[in-house]
Amino acid sequence: MAKSVFYHAGCPVCVSAEHDIINLVGAENVEVVHLGDQKNRVGEAEALGLKSVPALVTPNGNVLHINFGASIEDLK
């Protein structure tokens, strides 16, 4: 099974959502991408359809915007 990818920017809302996602699906089933630390992946996130973070991209490509922490534009 492919992993989900959880994108976030490190804000308190994002960190809380990260913990919840890991508790729900298990750390082995999700890749966590901190866009504040991995700015080279902002374009990837945008290409997948992310408008804001935190967001979870499911293995079949659905983007689940969890809450509004920061817009992708703010991360560029």
Secondary structure, 3 states (H helix, E strand, C coil): CCCEEEEECCCHHHHHHHHHHHHHHCHHHEEEEECCCCHHHHHHHHHHCCCEEEEEECCCCCEEEEEEEEEHHHHC
